[in-house]
Amino acid sequence: EADIYQTPRYLVIGTGKKITLECSQTMGHDKMYWYQQDPGMELHLIHYSYGVNSTEKGDLSSESTVSRIRTEHFPLTLESARPSHTSQYLCASSEYLGSTGELFFGEGSRLTVL
Amino acid sequence: RKEVEQDPGPFNVPEGATVAFNCTYSNSASQSFFWYRQDCRKEPKLLMSVYSSGNEDGRFTAQLNRASQYISLLIRDSKLSDSATYLCVVNSNSGYALNFGKGTSLLVTP
């Protein structure tokens, strides 16, 4: 089993609220990622990090921001949530700097913005 | 054009059947190829990597055709527990991450 954890698993909030989705891994992986997945659709990369103090935007534009102050922790923040942010957010990590390593996913955070 | 395109699903097959999924990718420079499995409302998990010479893992066989930019997954002797969505995954243009297909849904029935 992968040692990568996401909280909260489910969140229902009102428009305009600030939220932070937490992601932690205990595998010592340098690379971490956030993917967004709507039902029946493919995963889209929204953020990634090569290591501490490294963050980059992914292929899908997102209003969220991320930080990487510690190797094991990669939180995602939405300053002002909107209904269009309703989705499942999946955090992942991989051991290798290249893209050839296996991705280990957390169980996901399912966000609903009313 | 999407980076990774897969067979439309769902595939409904009886137990014991052989089923094949196909996938095409747009980036001819891609070097890494995988099949992931995603159960309903769960996270994706690696099923197998796909190597140039083709590779087999028990009942699962993956093939890669670089000339046609085509990947396949063959499942023999399907089990009920094989029911899931199978995601074709290819490394991105820039190489820093992986691109996922929408997935093909498989339902194995008794």
Boltz contact constraints between the chains, C-beta under 6 A:
constraints:
  - contact:
      token1: [A, 42]
      token2: [B, 100]
      max_distance: 6.0
  - contact:
      token1: [A, 42]
      token2: [B, 101]
      max_distance: 6.0
  - contact:
      token1: [A, 42]
      token2: [B, 102]
      max_distance: 6.0
  - contact:
      token1: [A, 43]
      token2: [B, 100]
      max_distance: 6.0
  - contact:
      token1: [A, 45]
      token2: [B, 97]
      max_distance: 6.0
  - contact:
      token1: [A, 48]
      token2: [B, 97]
      max_distance: 6.0
  - contact:
      token1: [A, 90]
      token2: [B, 43]
      max_distance: 6.0
  - contact:
      token1: [A, 99]
      token2: [B, 32]
      max_distance: 6.0
  - contact:
      token1: [A, 99]
      token2: [B, 91]
      max_distance: 6.0
  - contact:
      token1: [A, 99]
      token2: [B, 95]
      max_distance: 6.0
  - contact:
      token1: [A, 99]
      token2: [B, 97]
      max_distance: 6.0
  - contact:
      token1: [A, 99]
      token2: [B, 98]
      max_distance: 6.0
  - contact:
      token1: [A, 100]
      token2: [B, 32]
      max_distance: 6.0
  - contact:
      token1: [A, 102]
      token2: [B, 46]
      max_distance: 6.0
  - contact:
      token1: [A, 105]
      token2: [B, 43]
      max_distance: 6.0
  - contact:
      token1: [A, 105]
      token2: [B, 44]
      max_distance: 6.0
  - contact:
      token1: [A, 107]
      token2: [B, 43]
      max_distance: 6.0
  - contact:
      token1: [A, 108]
      token2: [B, 43]
      max_distance: 6.0
